[in-house]
Amino acid sequence: MAVVIRLAKTGRKGEAKYRVVVAEKRSRRNGKPIELLGFLEKTIGGVNKKVSQERYKYWLGKGAMPSKTVQNLLK
């Protein structure tokens, strides 16, 4: 089972919000995740983000591969 850390889109058209989730690689973008790590919201004033660094590091230790977008967000 290949596990990835990626974004799942929520919100409505024009007001996109994203969740940072751990999911199986072959599952759908908005399918059921294994675990929810945090969220990302783009606003007029900038970007609000909150991600559990402890759980992120745990999943990296277990072999989960983050997407390029998630890597760039969490630098």
N, C-alpha and C positions, 0 to 999 in steps of 0.2 A: 504494500500500500504506500504510494508516494503522497507525502503530505506537503502542502505549500501554505505560506502565509501571504494572503492577498486581500484586495479590497472587494467588498460587496456593496453594490449601489443601492441606496434607499432614497427617499424623498420624491418630489415630483419634478415634472419638466421645468427646467430653468432654475431649480433650487436643489441641485444634487447634493446629497450627503453620502458619506461612505462609512462603512464599518471595516475595521481591520480584523480579519477572521483567519482561523486555522481550518483548512478544509482539505479533503482528498482532491488530488489533482484532476481527476476525471469528472468531478461533480460540476453541476451548473454554477454559474457566477453567483446567483442568488439562492442556491440550494442550501440545504441544512448544513451549517458548519459544525466542526468538532468543538470549537471554542471561540468565543468572542473576546478579542484582546483590547479593543478600544474603538474610537471613532475619529472621523475627520470631517470638518465642515468648512467650506469655503464661504467667507462672508465679505462684505464690502471693505471692512477694516483689515482683512488679512485672513489667516487660516487658524481655526481653532482645532487643536488635536489633543487627544488624551489616549495614550497607549500604555498598558501595563508592561514596563520594561522587564520586570521580574519574570512574567509569563512568556514574554518574547524570547528572552535568553533561554528559558527552559525548553521551549520548542526548538530553538536552534540547536541546543544540545542533544535533542532527540532525533535530529536529522531533517527537520523541516526546512525547505528552501524558500526564502522570501522572494517575492516578485521584484523586478527592478524598481517599480514605483514605490513599493514599501521600503526598500533599501534606501532610496533617495529621501523619503520622508523622515526616516529615523536616524539619519546621520547626525 
